[in-house]
């Protein structure tokens, strides 16, 4: 764990198990408890044998049977086509979106998540060049995951164990949970010529009353992950957020942040630059590369104070 001190413009190399030492009575550790579901599906178009991949991104109906999805190969799937996933499930392509995504509707009588648990695959990030395994259903999930809905893990939370959480409480810190269902917006690469023109996909979030009270009563809020930061800074209790945080943003609810190391041309890295300061963040990243810190989902982390 790289610990970055903004006010002193310095850093120190530590271990994640040292995190509780940086917490104090009155702090509130804010964790995203969204749970990853097996959202990558493999099937075939009815009447054909070629393989089709359907990657669910977010539901667009109350019963969660109609979804926006990415499909591959996209040129073969048109509105009205039926995709069959084994003997368990079929989906009909309803429409095509502006960026090639599809709206799909599942023909299924029960809870769609029960079916996905049977036929779905863990949506490992594309830079992990291997198929998912049964072990990934546990590894690519935080120990406090509860509310199903994410297509990618809130990876800063992957570092925590029950023992570390207990150590944080023993330091006098409170713990609050928020829910932001991670979708494409979190990992969307930046394509706009001007940073002010960037528009992210919206993601669903919520904070229940008890956790909201803990957050409001805290002297300092320590957000675990960029998703927790975006939830706090959205300044609402629930809804949809497409908040894009970039340098110049005024943080009103985040006092410290724990985050993994991110791709340079991503909204996640831009958020880190906004919080830590652009020059200091770049210098810290150079140090992390020199010291062979591990980047991305299963990598190391940085505590920004």
One Martini backbone bead per residue (centre of mass of N, CA, C, O) as a GRO file, in nm:
protein
  305
    1UNK     BB    1   0.093   0.039   0.026
    2UNK     BB    2   0.041   0.364  -0.077
    3UNK     BB    3   0.111   0.663   0.101
    4UNK     BB    4  -0.060   0.975   0.060
    5UNK     BB    5   0.046   1.311   0.136
    6UNK     BB    6  -0.084   1.602   0.047
    7UNK     BB    7   0.018   1.833   0.234
    8UNK     BB    8   0.334   1.714   0.218
    9UNK     BB    9   0.413   1.582  -0.049
   10UNK     BB   10   0.409   1.259   0.022
   11UNK     BB   11   0.545   0.921   0.065
   12UNK     BB   12   0.475   0.568   0.158
   13UNK     BB   13   0.574   0.239   0.223
   14UNK     BB   14   0.331  -0.012   0.274
   15UNK     BB   15   0.084  -0.207   0.424
   16UNK     BB   16  -0.241  -0.291   0.437
   17UNK     BB   17  -0.238  -0.377   0.745
   18UNK     BB   18  -0.184  -0.056   0.824
   19UNK     BB   19  -0.449   0.105   0.793
   20UNK     BB   20  -0.554   0.144   1.094
   21UNK     BB   21  -0.327   0.360   1.170
   22UNK     BB   22  -0.499   0.591   0.988
   23UNK     BB   23  -0.715   0.573   1.206
   24UNK     BB   24  -0.992   0.738   1.385
   25UNK     BB   25  -1.187   0.875   1.585
   26UNK     BB   26  -1.462   0.968   1.363
   27UNK     BB   27  -1.430   0.781   1.152
   28UNK     BB   28  -1.545   0.670   0.815
   29UNK     BB   29  -1.584   0.377   0.651
   30UNK     BB   30  -1.652   0.353   0.298
   31UNK     BB   31  -1.848   0.090   0.151
   32UNK     BB   32  -1.902  -0.119  -0.128
   33UNK     BB   33  -2.174  -0.376  -0.140
   34UNK     BB   34  -2.160  -0.473  -0.412
   35UNK     BB   35  -2.253  -0.749  -0.624
   36UNK     BB   36  -2.133  -0.979  -0.825
   37UNK     BB   37  -2.241  -1.109  -1.133
   38UNK     BB   38  -2.291  -1.349  -1.388
   39UNK     BB   39  -2.278  -1.151  -1.693
   40UNK     BB   40  -2.149  -1.375  -1.876
   41UNK     BB   41  -2.263  -1.506  -2.191
   42UNK     BB   42  -2.306  -1.827  -2.364
   43UNK     BB   43  -2.410  -1.890  -2.707
   44UNK     BB   44  -2.676  -1.911  -2.963
   45UNK     BB   45  -2.823  -1.870  -3.250
   46UNK     BB   46  -3.109  -1.945  -3.365
   47UNK     BB   47  -3.015  -2.180  -3.623
   48UNK     BB   48  -2.720  -2.175  -3.510
   49UNK     BB   49  -2.359  -2.242  -3.411
   50UNK     BB   50  -2.244  -1.991  -3.335
   51UNK     BB   51  -2.088  -1.796  -3.115
   52UNK     BB   52  -2.223  -1.607  -2.831
   53UNK     BB   53  -2.182  -1.294  -2.662
   54UNK     BB   54  -2.325  -1.180  -2.345
   55UNK     BB   55  -2.304  -0.857  -2.180
   56UNK     BB   56  -2.423  -0.745  -1.900
   57UNK     BB   57  -2.489  -0.411  -1.759
   58UNK     BB   58  -2.814  -0.325  -1.734
   59UNK     BB   59  -3.119  -0.279  -1.618
   60UNK     BB   60  -3.461  -0.177  -1.772
   61UNK     BB   61  -3.632  -0.341  -1.560
   62UNK     BB   62  -3.793  -0.432  -1.273
   63UNK     BB   63  -3.751  -0.760  -1.330
   64UNK     BB   64  -3.470  -0.807  -1.482
   65UNK     BB   65  -3.537  -0.901  -1.810
   66UNK     BB   66  -3.425  -0.625  -1.913
   67UNK     BB   67  -3.133  -0.535  -2.113
   68UNK     BB   68  -2.823  -0.410  -2.136
   69UNK     BB   69  -2.584  -0.506  -2.400
   70UNK     BB   70  -2.307  -0.681  -2.501
   71UNK     BB   71  -2.201  -0.806  -2.825
   72UNK     BB   72  -2.054  -1.120  -2.967
   73UNK     BB   73  -2.098  -1.072  -3.270
   74UNK     BB   74  -2.272  -0.790  -3.364
   75UNK     BB   75  -2.345  -0.829  -3.678
   76UNK     BB   76  -2.540  -1.095  -3.616
   77UNK     BB   77  -2.735  -0.908  -3.438
   78UNK     BB   78  -3.080  -0.866  -3.448
   79UNK     BB   79  -3.379  -0.774  -3.441
   80UNK     BB   80  -3.548  -1.077  -3.319
   81UNK     BB   81  -3.340  -1.239  -3.218
   82UNK     BB   82  -3.235  -1.558  -3.084
   83UNK     BB   83  -3.085  -1.658  -2.777
   84UNK     BB   84  -2.920  -1.955  -2.666
   85UNK     BB   85  -2.872  -2.096  -2.325
   86UNK     BB   86  -2.900  -2.376  -2.356
   87UNK     BB   87  -3.177  -2.510  -2.150
   88UNK     BB   88  -3.254  -2.241  -1.970
   89UNK     BB   89  -3.218  -1.992  -2.190
   90UNK     BB   90  -3.364  -1.697  -2.343
   91UNK     BB   91  -3.311  -1.429  -2.591
   92UNK     BB   92  -3.426  -1.113  -2.711
   93UNK     BB   93  -3.377  -0.887  -2.959
   94UNK     BB   94  -3.493  -0.549  -2.956
   95UNK     BB   95  -3.229  -0.352  -2.978
   96UNK     BB   96  -3.022  -0.080  -3.091
   97UNK     BB   97  -2.766   0.118  -3.013
   98UNK     BB   98  -2.545   0.382  -3.063
   99UNK     BB   99  -2.285   0.176  -2.954
  100UNK     BB  100  -2.392  -0.141  -3.014
  101UNK     BB  101  -2.585  -0.206  -2.822
  102UNK     BB  102  -2.828  -0.414  -2.653
  103UNK     BB  103  -3.162  -0.513  -2.621
  104UNK     BB  104  -3.268  -0.759  -2.383
  105UNK     BB  105  -3.496  -1.046  -2.347
  106UNK     BB  106  -3.608  -1.268  -2.107
  107UNK     BB  107  -3.727  -1.608  -2.100
  108UNK     BB  108  -3.847  -1.611  -1.765
  109UNK     BB  109  -4.015  -1.696  -1.467
  110UNK     BB  110  -3.807  -1.640  -1.268
  111UNK     BB  111  -3.524  -1.559  -1.127
  112UNK     BB  112  -3.270  -1.443  -1.316
  113UNK     BB  113  -3.030  -1.491  -1.113
  114UNK     BB  114  -3.059  -1.798  -1.101
  115UNK     BB  115  -2.981  -1.848  -1.396
  116UNK     BB  116  -2.706  -1.699  -1.394
  117UNK     BB  117  -2.573  -1.887  -1.183
  118UNK     BB  118  -2.567  -2.129  -1.391
  119UNK     BB  119  -2.460  -1.981  -1.685
  120UNK     BB  120  -2.270  -1.783  -1.583
  121UNK     BB  121  -1.991  -1.550  -1.588
  122UNK     BB  122  -1.725  -1.405  -1.477
  123UNK     BB  123  -1.634  -1.054  -1.529
  124UNK     BB  124  -1.351  -1.031  -1.622
  125UNK     BB  125  -1.114  -0.849  -1.710
  126UNK     BB  126  -0.951  -0.810  -2.019
  127UNK     BB  127  -0.648  -0.830  -1.879
  128UNK     BB  128  -0.750  -1.122  -1.817
  129UNK     BB  129  -0.600  -1.406  -1.985
  130UNK     BB  130  -0.867  -1.588  -1.892
  131UNK     BB  131  -1.074  -1.793  -1.779
  132UNK     BB  132  -1.302  -1.854  -1.572
  133UNK     BB  133  -1.350  -1.969  -1.238
  134UNK     BB  134  -1.489  -2.082  -0.954
  135UNK     BB  135  -1.298  -1.906  -0.770
  136UNK     BB  136  -1.393  -1.619  -0.879
  137UNK     BB  137  -1.661  -1.598  -0.715
  138UNK     BB  138  -1.480  -1.516  -0.458
  139UNK     BB  139  -1.236  -1.332  -0.546
  140UNK     BB  140  -1.450  -1.137  -0.718
  141UNK     BB  141  -1.515  -1.045  -0.403
  142UNK     BB  142  -1.626  -0.911  -0.138
  143UNK     BB  143  -1.681  -0.973   0.204
  144UNK     BB  144  -1.938  -0.741   0.190
  145UNK     BB  145  -2.117  -0.850  -0.013
  146UNK     BB  146  -2.484  -0.811  -0.106
  147UNK     BB  147  -2.582  -0.639  -0.359
  148UNK     BB  148  -2.697  -0.718  -0.654
  149UNK     BB  149  -2.532  -0.557  -0.978
  150UNK     BB  150  -2.241  -0.610  -1.073
  151UNK     BB  151  -1.981  -0.620  -1.349
  152UNK     BB  152  -1.778  -0.522  -1.122
  153UNK     BB  153  -1.550  -0.482  -0.895
  154UNK     BB  154  -1.481  -0.306  -0.603
  155UNK     BB  155  -1.144  -0.331  -0.573
  156UNK     BB  156  -1.062  -0.194  -0.302
  157UNK     BB  157  -1.230  -0.416  -0.130
  158UNK     BB  158  -1.048  -0.680  -0.176
  159UNK     BB  159  -0.842  -0.636   0.070
  160UNK     BB  160  -1.046  -0.724   0.269
  161UNK     BB  161  -1.097  -0.849   0.594
  162UNK     BB  162  -1.240  -0.920   0.886
  163UNK     BB  163  -0.984  -0.841   1.049
  164UNK     BB  164  -0.947  -0.555   0.936
  165UNK     BB  165  -1.223  -0.447   1.014
  166UNK     BB  166  -1.181  -0.489   1.319
  167UNK     BB  167  -0.931  -0.302   1.340
  168UNK     BB  168  -1.082  -0.046   1.259
  169UNK     BB  169  -1.282  -0.051   1.497
  170UNK     BB  170  -1.057  -0.054   1.725
  171UNK     BB  171  -0.975   0.253   1.640
  172UNK     BB  172  -1.285   0.395   1.617
  173UNK     BB  173  -1.408   0.326   1.357
  174UNK     BB  174  -1.647   0.349   1.136
  175UNK     BB  175  -1.901   0.170   0.935
  176UNK     BB  176  -2.010   0.209   0.594
  177UNK     BB  177  -2.270   0.146   0.350
  178UNK     BB  178  -2.279   0.133   0.004
  179UNK     BB  179  -2.451   0.142  -0.328
  180UNK     BB  180  -2.275   0.062  -0.636
  181UNK     BB  181  -2.337  -0.037  -0.956
  182UNK     BB  182  -2.114  -0.162  -1.159
  183UNK     BB  183  -2.030  -0.035  -1.476
  184UNK     BB  184  -1.919   0.115  -1.760
  185UNK     BB  185  -1.854   0.396  -1.635
  186UNK     BB  186  -1.601   0.318  -1.462
  187UNK     BB  187  -1.430   0.199  -1.745
  188UNK     BB  188  -1.442   0.427  -1.932
  189UNK     BB  189  -1.296   0.559  -2.180
  190UNK     BB  190  -1.134   0.846  -2.303
  191UNK     BB  191  -1.246   1.047  -2.602
  192UNK     BB  192  -1.256   1.329  -2.549
  193UNK     BB  193  -1.097   1.624  -2.620
  194UNK     BB  194  -1.253   1.732  -2.369
  195UNK     BB  195  -1.303   1.678  -2.037
  196UNK     BB  196  -1.584   1.833  -2.019
  197UNK     BB  197  -1.720   1.620  -2.244
  198UNK     BB  198  -1.751   1.392  -2.061
  199UNK     BB  199  -1.958   1.089  -2.066
  200UNK     BB  200  -2.118   0.880  -1.851
  201UNK     BB  201  -2.246   0.614  -1.744
  202UNK     BB  202  -2.495   0.517  -1.559
  203UNK     BB  203  -2.542   0.447  -1.200
  204UNK     BB  204  -2.655   0.269  -0.938
  205UNK     BB  205  -2.769   0.404  -0.614
  206UNK     BB  206  -2.741   0.361  -0.242
  207UNK     BB  207  -2.860   0.477   0.092
  208UNK     BB  208  -2.934   0.403   0.388
  209UNK     BB  209  -3.027   0.543   0.680
  210UNK     BB  210  -2.811   0.427   0.873
  211UNK     BB  211  -2.560   0.492   0.692
  212UNK     BB  212  -2.615   0.792   0.658
  213UNK     BB  213  -2.576   0.864   0.956
  214UNK     BB  214  -2.280   0.776   0.978
  215UNK     BB  215  -2.173   0.970   0.765
  216UNK     BB  216  -2.279   1.243   0.890
  217UNK     BB  217  -2.122   1.190   1.180
  218UNK     BB  218  -1.855   1.225   1.060
  219UNK     BB  219  -1.541   1.372   1.053
  220UNK     BB  220  -1.429   1.139   0.853
  221UNK     BB  221  -1.420   1.023   0.516
  222UNK     BB  222  -1.333   0.692   0.403
  223UNK     BB  223  -1.299   0.602   0.084
  224UNK     BB  224  -1.364   0.294  -0.087
  225UNK     BB  225  -1.321   0.389  -0.371
  226UNK     BB  226  -1.459   0.548  -0.645
  227UNK     BB  227  -1.756   0.465  -0.591
  228UNK     BB  228  -1.778   0.596  -0.311
  229UNK     BB  229  -1.711   0.879  -0.398
  230UNK     BB  230  -1.946   0.915  -0.604
  231UNK     BB  231  -2.167   0.871  -0.399
  232UNK     BB  232  -2.101   1.100  -0.201
  233UNK     BB  233  -2.083   1.336  -0.433
  234UNK     BB  234  -2.389   1.320  -0.530
  235UNK     BB  235  -2.585   1.412  -0.284
  236UNK     BB  236  -2.752   1.142  -0.257
  237UNK     BB  237  -2.935   0.853  -0.162
  238UNK     BB  238  -3.058   0.801  -0.459
  239UNK     BB  239  -3.001   0.658  -0.796
  240UNK     BB  240  -2.841   0.820  -1.066
  241UNK     BB  241  -2.494   0.818  -1.186
  242UNK     BB  242  -2.258   1.041  -1.398
  243UNK     BB  243  -2.023   1.126  -1.236
  244UNK     BB  244  -1.747   1.343  -1.324
  245UNK     BB  245  -1.419   1.348  -1.194
  246UNK     BB  246  -1.208   1.638  -1.205
  247UNK     BB  247  -1.000   1.873  -1.210
  248UNK     BB  248  -1.164   2.113  -0.981
  249UNK     BB  249  -1.310   1.956  -0.793
  250UNK     BB  250  -1.532   1.975  -0.510
  251UNK     BB  251  -1.486   1.826  -0.215
  252UNK     BB  252  -1.745   1.753   0.044
  253UNK     BB  253  -1.727   1.414   0.153
  254UNK     BB  254  -1.407   1.363   0.119
  255UNK     BB  255  -1.109   1.289   0.316
  256UNK     BB  256  -1.043   0.996   0.203
  257UNK     BB  257  -0.858   0.740  -0.001
  258UNK     BB  258  -0.904   0.415  -0.139
  259UNK     BB  259  -0.699   0.278  -0.410
  260UNK     BB  260  -0.619   0.170  -0.697
  261UNK     BB  261  -0.445   0.111  -0.989
  262UNK     BB  262  -0.475   0.283  -1.301
  263UNK     BB  263  -0.553   0.369  -1.594
  264UNK     BB  264  -0.460   0.660  -1.747
  265UNK     BB  265  -0.727   0.654  -1.962
  266UNK     BB  266  -0.928   0.719  -1.704
  267UNK     BB  267  -1.167   0.812  -1.477
  268UNK     BB  268  -1.014   0.705  -1.230
  269UNK     BB  269  -0.749   0.865  -1.261
  270UNK     BB  270  -0.879   1.144  -1.268
  271UNK     BB  271  -0.990   1.130  -0.981
  272UNK     BB  272  -0.720   1.104  -0.840
  273UNK     BB  273  -0.611   1.377  -0.943
  274UNK     BB  274  -0.833   1.548  -0.807
  275UNK     BB  275  -0.756   1.459  -0.508
  276UNK     BB  276  -0.423   1.473  -0.513
  277UNK     BB  277  -0.316   1.583  -0.762
  278UNK     BB  278  -0.161   1.570  -1.054
  279UNK     BB  279   0.146   1.574  -0.985
  280UNK     BB  280   0.138   1.379  -0.742
  281UNK     BB  281   0.011   1.137  -0.886
  282UNK     BB  282   0.230   1.097  -1.100
  283UNK     BB  283   0.465   1.056  -0.903
  284UNK     BB  284   0.342   0.811  -0.757
  285UNK     BB  285   0.320   0.629  -1.007
  286UNK     BB  286   0.621   0.621  -1.071
  287UNK     BB  287   0.697   0.489  -0.807
  288UNK     BB  288   0.523   0.235  -0.842
  289UNK     BB  289   0.671   0.132  -1.091
  290UNK     BB  290   0.959   0.119  -0.969
  291UNK     BB  291   0.840  -0.075  -0.719
  292UNK     BB  292   0.638  -0.289  -0.838
  293UNK     BB  293   0.356  -0.238  -0.844
  294UNK     BB  294   0.035  -0.347  -0.864
  295UNK     BB  295  -0.213  -0.339  -1.100
  296UNK     BB  296  -0.540  -0.323  -1.072
  297UNK     BB  297  -0.769  -0.543  -0.950
  298UNK     BB  298  -0.524  -0.747  -0.819
  299UNK     BB  299  -0.377  -0.522  -0.680
  300UNK     BB  300  -0.270  -0.259  -0.540
  301UNK     BB  301  -0.258   0.030  -0.317
  302UNK     BB  302  -0.394   0.366  -0.226
  303UNK     BB  303  -0.352   0.611   0.028
  304UNK     BB  304  -0.536   0.918   0.056
  305UNK     BB  305  -0.475   1.208   0.285
   0.00000   0.00000   0.00000
